[in-house]
C-alpha cells in the first residue's frame, strides 16, 4: 500500500472501543465517522498506517484492513505521492440513504396500474404473518444492517444446511464463476404464484404483448431498482430482455455501425467482445487496476478510437478481477461520456451479493446527463435458465431501442414475466435474495477456511492486493507488505481470483486440478491485450457445503504441493501490460 508522507494534519481521536476484540471494526467506524462529520475533509490525507499503528498500539495489518474497507466502500482513495486521502465525494453524498422500513414500504407499494391484471399475494393469515415478520428483516439484511431476526435466520440456515457427507461427492466439481445455485430457488412458491396469476389473467391479455415487456413487470422492476440500487427510473424506462447478453446485443445493434469501435475492460467479460465482433464492431481494450477501469486511458486514446460512442463496464464487481470502481473513476467516466456524447453500458450482474462491504450506489444512480444504460439479469439472482433480464434506457434512446427490438426480436415469454411479477409482489423475491446472500457468504467463508487450512500453513491467504498504472503505462505493486496475497475480489459476487505461485502456469495448474476432480477457469481466458500473473477464477456459489469441503481440501493440497516446488510471490503481483 502506498503510504503518504504528508504530516498528520489533525489529531484523530482514539476509538472508544479499541480495546474490544473487534479492533478493525472500531478503527473503521472511527475513521468513517471522522470523514462523514467533516473532521477529515475531501482531499485530506490520512495518517500513514505505520504512524497510526504506533500511536494506537495496534497491529499495522489491523489499520491496513480498515483502510482497505474504507477504500472499497469509496470513502478514501490513494494518490501517487500523496498516500491515502479522503475521496472527493463519498458514497453517502451520492445518494440519500433510506431507512429499511421506508425502503420496504416503497418497494411494497402497488406499481402504477396497467391493463394486465396480476395475481394478489396469498390472503391466508399464515402468509400474511410470514410476510409481516420477514419483510423488514429482508431489507435490513440486504442493506447491510446489523439488525436481524436471529430466530428466523437460524431456521432458514437449518433449512438450507447441507447434511450430505463428503463421501457422496463425486469428481468433476466445477468452480465456475457467475453461476448461481438453483437449489435455493423456491420453485413451489413460484409455481403456485404463477398458476394463480394465469387463472386471473384474461385470454385477451395474452395476445399482442408489448415487445418491451409486460407493463406490470416493468413497473415492479423500476420500483425494485429505485429502492435497492438508488436508480431514479419509471416503468417506461425499462425494457425486459432475456438477460445481459441479449440487452448488450440490442444496444450494440442500435448504437453502432460496422467498423465502429467500442471500449471494453481488459481483462473483461468475453461475451460482450464476441457480440461486438459478430456485428463487425472493433473492440478497443482498456486496462483495469484496483479502482476499476483506468479512465485516463480514455483521455489519451488514439484518434482512430476517440469517437467511440459506447463503453462497457462492470463497476460493482469487475468481471473477472472483482474490484469495485472507485467514486472518482465513476465521476470521471460520466464526465468523459458527456464530453464525447458516448453511452456507458453498466453491467450490474451480481450487485445484490455483497459480503464484507456496503455496496456503492449504481453508476446509473449518479448519472445526471442520462448517458448510462443500466443492464441486469434475474438469471443470476434466481436461476440460470429463467431467461429474464432488463435494461434502463436513457430517454433519448428509448424509441430507437424499442424499434430495434420490435424489428429484430420477439417479446419475452408471457408466463415467465407473469411468474416474476407475482414472485416480486409476494415478497418472495426479497426473501430469496437474503437467503441466497447468506448462503453464498457461508460457502465463500468455508472455501477460504479450507484453503487456509491446507495451503496456507506457510503463506496464509490474505485480502490485500493493490495495483496501479505506473509512469510507463504498465502495472506495479503498491504494497510493501511481504505476505503473499492469494485471493482478491471475494468481497462480493459468486467468485474470487486465486493467484498462483509466481512461476506457475495456469494451464498446468488447471490440468493438475482436473486430475484431482476440480474444474477451474484460467484468468488468461478473460485477457485480450494485457498479460497478468498466473491466476484462476474460483466460483463457489453453485456448490454444496460438502462439495466445497471436499474440493477445497483437494485444491488447498494442490496449492501447497506446487508452492513447495515453486518460488512464491512475496509482494502483490506485478502486472506488465503489452500487446500479445
N, C-alpha and C positions, 0 to 999 in steps of 0.2 A: 504494500500500500504506500502510495506517495505521501510522505509526511511534510506538512508545511513548515517553513522556517520562520513564519511570521510570529511575532510575540503574542502572548495571550492578552487580548485587549480588555477583557472583562474578568471579573472574579466569579467564576462559576461556583454556585453553592454545592456543598456536599450533599448527595442524595440521602434523604432521611432513612430510607430502607436499605442502605448499602450493606448493613451487617446481616441482612437476611440471606437465605440460601439463593435467592434469585437476584444476584448482583447485576447480571447482564440486563434483566428486565428493568431494574431500578435505574440503572445508568441511562438506558434508552429513554425511559419516561422522563427523566430529569432533563436530558438534552432536548427532547421533543418539546417539553413544556417551555424551556428557555427560548426555543425558536418561535413557538406559537404566541408567546406573550411579548415578543419583541426584544427580549433581553439579548438574543442573538438575531440581528437584523440581516436582511438579504445581503449577500456578499461578504459577511463577516467570516473570518477564518476560525475554525475550531482549533482548540489547543491540540498539539500532537498527542497521539496515543501514548507515547512514552512519558510525556510530562504528566498527563492525567493519571496514568497508572502509578507513577511515583507519588503524586500528590494524594490520591485517594487510597493508596495502599492496596491495589488490586492487581491481578494479573493483566499483562498487556493484551493478551488474547481476549479477555473479557471486554475491554474497551473497544478493541477492533471489531468484535462481534456486534456490539451496539452501534458502531459506526456503519457496519455493513447493513444493518437493518434500516437505519436512517436513510442510507443511500438508496436501497432497493425500494423504499416507500416514497422516495422523491424529495425528502427534506433537505438533503445535502448532496453535493456533487464534488468531484475532485477536479482541480485545475493544475496543469503543469506549472511548477514553481510556486504555487500558492497553497498547496495542500488541500485539505477538506474545507469547503466553505458552504455557507447556507445558500440554498437554491434561490434563484431569483423569484420563483413563485412556488410555494409549497402546495401539496395536494389539497389541503383544507381550504385554500383560497380559490382553487379552480372550480369547485362545486360545493354548494351549500349542503352540509350533511343533515340528514333527516333522522329522527329517532326511529327505532324499529317499529314502534306502534303506528306512527304516522305513515311510514312506508308501507306497512301491511294494509292499512285502511285504503290507501291509494291504490294499491295493487288489486285489492278485492272489490273495488268499485266496478259497477257494471259498465262496460265499454259502451260507446255510442251505439244506438240501435241500428241494425242492419236488416235488410229484407229477409235474411235467412235466420230462422229460429234456431236456438241452440238448447242443449239439454240443461236442465237445472241440476244443481248438486243434490246429492241424496238428502231426502227430507226426514229420515228417521232420526230419532233422538240420539241414538248411538253415534251416527255420523256427525250430527251437529256438535255433540260433546267432544268427539275426537278432533274435529276441525278447530273448535274453540281452544282446546288445550294445547294444540301443536302449532298453530299458525304463528303466534308471536315468537315462539322459540325457534321456528324455522327461519324466520327472518333474522333473528338475533345471531344465530349461528352463521348464516350466510354473510352477514356484515361483519363478522369477527367479534361480536360481543361476547364477553366472558360469561354472561348470564345464560344458563342453560337449564333445562328441565332434566335434572340428573336421573330421576326415575325413568322417564321416557327414554333417555339416552341409553340407560342400562338395558331396557327391554329391547330396543332396536339393535343394540350391539349383540345381544344374545341371539336375536333372530337371525342376524347375518353372520354369526360366528361360524368359522369353518371347523367342523369337527372331524373331517376325514383324516385318517392317518397318513403319514408321509409315505407309507408303503404302497398306497394306492396311486401315487403319482407316476406317470409314465414319462418317457423321454420325449424330446422334441418340444420342450416348453418354449413358447415364443415370447421373448421380452421385446415385443413390438410396440413402438411409440404410437401415440394418437389413437389408441384403441380402448374404448370404454368396456365395462363389464355389463353384458346384457342381463345377467342373473339378478342384478339389483333392481331391475325394472319391474314394477308391479303390474304384470300382464293381466291378472284377474281384474284389477280395478279398471284398467284401460278397456278391457273387453266389455265390462258392464256399462261403463260410461258411454262407449261408442254405440253399443246396442240401443241404449235408451235414447241417445241423440238421433239415431237413424229412425227410430219409431216415431219421434216427434217432428221429423223433417217432412215437409210436403214434397210430393213427387216432382212438382214443377221446379222446386229449388235445386234439384239435382241436374237440371238441364241449363245449358248456356252459362256455365260458370265463368266468372271473371278470370282472365288469364293471369292477372296479378295476384290471385289468391282469394280465398274466402274472406269477405269483408270482416266478419266477426273475428276470425283468427288474426287478421292484420291488426285489429284494434287491441286484442289481448297481447300480442307481441309488442306493440308500441307501449302499452301500459307496463309490461314487464321491463322493457329497456329503460323507460323513464325512471322507474322506481329503483332498479338494481344496477344499472350501468350509468345512470345520470344523463341519459341522452334525451334532449327535448325533441320528441317526434310524435306524430299522429298516425292513425291507421292508413291514411292516404299516402304517407311517405314510405310505407312498407311494400315490398314485393316478395312474395313467397316463392322459394326456389326448392330444388331437390337437395341442396347443400352448398357448401362453399365453392366447390369446383364449378358447379352449374352457375352460380352467381358471378364468379370470376370470368367465365367464358362469355356470359351475357354482357358484361361490362366491356371486355376486350372487343367483342364484335361491334358494339355500339360506338365506342370512342375512337378506336384505332383503325387505320388502314394498312394494307400490306406495305412492308418496308418501313413502317413507323417503328419507334423504339419504346421500350418500357423498362423502367428501373426496377430491379429485383434485388432482394437481400442475398448476400453470399457469405456463408452458406445460407440456404433457404429452402423453402418448400418447392420440391421438384414438380409438383402438379401444375403450378402456375407457369413454370418455364415451358412445360410441354404444351400447354394451352396456347401460349404466345407463339411458339414455333409452328404449331399446327395451323395458325391463321396468318403465317407469314410475317409475324412481328419479330423484331430483332431485340432480344433481351440484353440489357446492359447491367452488369453486376456492380453492386455497391457493397463494400465490406461492412462488417458488423464488429463492434467492440463491446465492452462491458456496459455501455449505456445505450446499446441498440444501433440502429443504422447510423453511419457516420455521415451526417448531413453536410459537412464541409466538402465531401467528395462531390456532392451535387453542385455546389457553387463553382467548383473547379472542373466541371465536366467539359469534354471537348465539344466544339461547335457542332459536330455531327450528331450529338445526342442531347444538346442543351434544350431542344424544342420538344423533348418528350412530354407527352400530355398525361402520362399515367405512371404511378409508382405503387408498388405493392409492399406492405409492411405487416409485421406481426408484433405490435408494440407490447401487448400484455405479457406474452411468454414466447419469446422469439423462437421460431421453428428453424433449426433444431436446438440451438445453443441454450435456450431457456432464459436468456437475460431479459430484463424489463427496460423498455425505452425510458430514459430519464425525462423529467419535465422540460428541461432546457432543449433537449433534442426534439421533443414533440412540438414545442413552440417554434423552433427553427424550421421544422418540416412544414408546418402550417404556413409560415411566412414565405417559404420557398414556393409552395404550391400556389399561393395567392399571387405572388410576383410573376410566375411563369404561366398562369392560367391553366394549371395542371390539376389533376384529381388524384386523390390518395385512396387506394383500397386498403381498408383496415380489416385484417383477418383476426377476428376475436374468437378463435376456435376453442379455447379452453379457459376463458377468463373466470368461469364460475368456480374453479377449483384452485383456491389459494390456501396455503397451509401456514407458512411462517410469517407472512407479512400481510398487511392490508392492501387490497388491490388499488392501483391508481385508477382514476376515472378514465373512461374510454376516450380515445383520441377524438372521436366524434362529439363528445360532450363539451369540448373546449373549442370546437370548430365554429368560429364566428363568421367565416367567409363562405361556409357551405361548400367546402372543397373535399370533404371526406365521404367516401362511400363505405359504410359500415356493413360488413357481412358476418354472419354467424350461422350456426348449424345446431339443430336438435339431435342430429345423428351422433354427436359427441356426448351430449348430456343424457340421452335416453337409451337408445340402442343403435348400432351402426347402420342397419338396413331400414331405418324408418324413412329415410329419404325426404326429409323436410328441413329446409333452411330458410334464410331470409336475407334481404339487403335493405338498407335505408338509403333511398335515392335522394340526392340533392334536388331541390325544386326545379332547377334548370334542366335536369336530365330525366325527370320523371316521364314525360311524354315520349322521349326518344327510347328509353329503356322499355317502356310498355309496348311501343311499336315493334321493336326488335323481338320482344318476347312473343307478341301476337303473330308475327310473321314467321318465325322460325321454330317456335315451341308450342306444345300443348299445355293446358293448365294442369296443375298438380292434382293428384288423386283426391277426390272429394271426401272419401271415407277417412283417409289419414288426417285430413285437415279437421274434419268434424271431431275425430277422436282427440286430437291435440287441444282443441277448444274446450272440450269437456274436461280434459285432464288438467288444464291450467285453471279453469273456472272452479273446480272442486277443491283446489289447494294441493292436490297430489303432486303436481309438478315441483312446487317449492319443497315439499316434504322429501321428494326423491333427491333433489339437489343436496339437501342437508345430509341425508343418509349416505349418498354416494361420496360426498366430500369427506365425511368421517371415515368411511371405509377405505378410500384411496390413501388418505393420510396414514392410516394404520398399516396398510400394505407397504407404503414407502418406508415408514419407520422400521418395520420388521426387516425389509430387504437391506437397508443401511446397517442395521444391527448385525445381520448375518455376514455382510461383507466386512464389517469391522472385526467381527469375531474370528473369521477365518483368513482374512487377507491383510488386516491392518495391525498385526501384532507389532511390527516394526515401524510402519508408516501409517498411522491412523488416518482414516478418512476425515477430511475437513471440509468446511463450506467456503473457504476463502479462495477467491480466484479473480484476478484483475488483469485486463488487457486494455491497452490504449494505443492509438496510432502514434508512431514516433515521427521524428522530423523527416525521415526518408520515405515515408509512406508505407512502412511496414507495421509490424506489431512488436511490442515489447512488454516485458513483465513490469508490473507496478508494485510488486510486493517484495519486501526484503525478508519476509518470513522464510525460514529454512525448512518448514514442513512440506510434505508432499500433498497438495490439494488434488484429490482424485475425482471429486464429484462437484458438478455445477448444475444450475438450472433446476434444482429439486424443490424450490420454494413453491412451485405451483405445477398444475398440469398432470399429465399421465406418464411422464418420463423424465429422466435426468441424463446427463452426459457423464460417462465413466472414462476418465483419461487413463491411458495405458502407460507403462514404462517408456522411457524416452526413446529407446532404440527398437521397440517392438513394432510389429507390423499388423495392421488391422486385419488383413485377410487371414494371416496365420493364426491370429488370436481367435477370430470368428470360426475358423476351421477346427481349432482345438476345442472351442466351446461347443461346437456342433457334435463332436465326438463324445462330449460329456452330456449330451442331450439338451443343449441350450441354443436357441436361435437368437442371434444378435444382428443389429444393423450397423455397419461401419459409418463413421461420421463423414468419410470422404464421399459417400454416395450423395451427399447434400451440398458438396462444394463444386463450384464451377471454375472460378478463376483464382481462388485462394488455396494455399497449402497450409494445412493445420497439423499439429502434432497428432499422433495416433489416439483415437478415441472411438467409443461405441455408444450408441443410444440404448438405454435400458428402460423399457416400458414395463410397468408393474400393475397398472390399473385393472387389466383383464385377467389377472392371475389370482387363484385362490391363495389363502394363507399357507396351506400345505405345500402348494407349488412353490411359493416364494421361499419357504423354509428349506425345501429340498434343493431347488435350483440356486438359491442364494448361497447355500453351503458349497455346492459344486463350483459356482462362479468364484467365490472367495478363495477356495483352494487353488483354482487355476491361476488366479492373480498372484497368489503367494508363491506358487511354484515358478512362474515366469519371472516374477520380480527378483527371486533369488539368483536368477541367471542373467539378469539384465540390469544395467545401470538405471537407477530411478531418478526422476526429476526432483531436484531439491527445491526449485523455485517453480512458480506457476509457468505453464508452457509459454515459450517464446514463439510468436506467430510470424511467419515470413510470407508476405504477400507477393505472388508472382504469377505470371501467366503460364498455364500449363501448355 
